[in-house]
Amino acid sequence: NLHRPGIHGRQRIEHACPSTLSAACVPSLYARTLAQGAFMDCRLLTSVTIGAGVDEIADGAFAGHHTFSIYGSCPNGDYDYRVSSGGWVQCIQVSSGIPTVIESLTLGSTLKRIGVYAFAWNSKLTTVTFPSSLVTIGHRAFYKNEALTSIDFGATASSLVTIGGNAFAYANLTSVVLPDSVTEIEGGAFYFNRHLAS
């Protein structure tokens, strides 16, 4: 678990994935931001609890495939990418790697942003309940979560404004109830959910 010296009191958690990690519990006293790739490729990680006080889950924090940033352009190969600030480019290798196997995900009550590819390629996550504090779900945040059948936005008290492009693409959602607060749904947000009826 994360209850070890060296993490307490940080504003960010980065690269916190020992090979045997099977559960991650991040209370507010540990960090306000889970940094890019903090738990990337944690292949034994089955349970994640994000405590109140964590505001942001950054890009690729729990992604199942290799993600990195480089100045200029991504190397040759099967990479997806998005341009970051100052000429830096985030490269995501989409053709290799093993999906993570998070089965249980609890998001804290103060979370505002879920970053790009934050939970992409999770092969066993079936349901997600989003806190009412959430404002933004990033591009491909839950991309290729093929077991995902249910998402709950807490429609009655939601702060959600933006759902990024392909955020839930290639899931198995059957129905989605969007809160009135949503003003932007980017292209392909629910692409190829073959059983999505309403």
N, C-alpha and C positions, 0 to 999 in steps of 0.2 A: 504494500500500500504506500501512500505518499506521506505517511506520518514518520518522517525521518529528518535528521538535522540537515540544514542547508536549504530547505525550501520554506520554512516558516517565515512569514513576514514579507515575502516577495510580492511585487506587483504583477509579475508574469511568471508562468511556469513554462519552461522550455526543455524539450528533449528528456522527458521523464518516463522513459519506457525501458526498464530492465526486462530481460528476456522472459522472466517468469511472471510478469505482472498479469493478474487475471481480473482485478477489480480496481477501479480508480474512484476515489471519493475526494472531491475538491471543495472544502468549505471556504467561506469568505476570508478566514484568517490566513489562508495560504496565498491567494492570488486574486486579482480582479480581472486578469486576462489570461486565457490559455493561448500561448503563442503559436505561431504557424508551425505545424508539424509536431506539436508537443508530444502527442501520443501516436504518431503515424506508424503504421505497420506493427502495432502491438497485437500480434496474431493470436495471443491467448486471452486478450481482454474481452470479457463477456458482460461486465456490469460497470456502468458509469453513472455516478451521481455528482451533479454540479450544484454546489450549495448556493444559498442566497448570498449576494455580495459580488458574485462573478458577473461582470457586465458583458464580456465578449468572449466568444469562442472563435479564435482566429482561423485563417485559411488553412485547410488541410490538417487541422488539429488531431482528428481521429481518422484520417483517410487511410484506406487500405493499400494505396499505391504510392510509389516514390514521387515526392514533390520537392522542388528546390527553386531557389531564386538565383538568377545570373544576370550580369550586366551585358546588354546587347541583345542576343537572340538565343533561342533554345538550340541545342545541338541537333544534328540529323537524327531521325528516328521518329517513332510514333509518340509525339508529344502534343498535348493540348496546352494552351498557354493563355495568359492574360497579361497585358502590359501594366506594370506597377509604376510608381512615381520615380522620376529622375533617371529614366532609362533602364531601370531594373525590370526584368521580366520573370514572372513566375512560370516554371515549367512543370507539367504534370505528366509523368510517363503513364500512358493509358493502356499499354499492351502487355505489361508484365506486373508481377507482384501477386500476392495472395490476399483476397478480401479479408477484412477484419470480421470478427464474429460477435460483435456486441449484441446481446439479447435483451438487455434491460438498460434503458436510458431515462434518467430523471434530470430535468432541467430546472435550475434555480429560479426563484421568483423575481429576481432583479435582472435577469438576462435581457440584453437589448439587441445584440447582433450575433448571428451565426454566420461565419465566414464562408468563402468560396471553398467547395470540396470538403467542408468541415467533417462530414460523416459519410463521405462517398465510399462506395464499394463495401458496404456492410452487408454481409450475406444472410444474417439471421435476425436482424431487427424487424419486429412485426408491427409495433405501434409506437407513436410519439405523441406526447401531450405537451403543447407549447405554453409557456407562461404568458399571462396577460401583458407583461412588461415588454415582450419581444416586439421590435420595430422592423427589423430586416432579416430576411433569410437569403443568404447569398447564392450566387450562380452555382448550380450543381451541388448544393449543400448536402443533399441526400441522394445523389445520382447513383443509379444502379443498386439501390437497396431493394433487391428483387423479392424479399419476403415481406416488405412493408405493405400492409393492407389497410392501416387505419392511422389517420392523423387528426388531432383535435386542437383547434386554434382557440378554444375558449371564447366563442363568438360573442358572448354577451358583454365582455369587458376587455376586449382585445385592443392593443395599441399597434397591431401589425399594419404596416404601410406597404412594404415592398416584398414580393416573392420573386427571386431572381430567375433568370433563364435556366431552363432544364433542372430547376431545383429538386423536383421529384420525378424526373424522367426515368423510365424503365423500372418503376416500382410496380406494385400490384394493388393499387388503391381501387376501392369499389365505389366510394362516394366521398365528396369533399364539401364541407360547409364553410364558406369563406365569411369572415367577419366584415361588417360594414366599414370598418376602418381601412381596409385595403384599397389603395388607389392605383397601384401599379403591379401588374402581373406580366413579367417579361416573357419573351417568346419561348415556347416549348416547356413551360414550367411543369406541366403535367403530361408531357409527351410520352406516348407508348405505354400508358397504363391501360392495358387491353380490356380490363373488366370495369373501367370507370364508367358508371352509368349516369351519375348526377353530381 
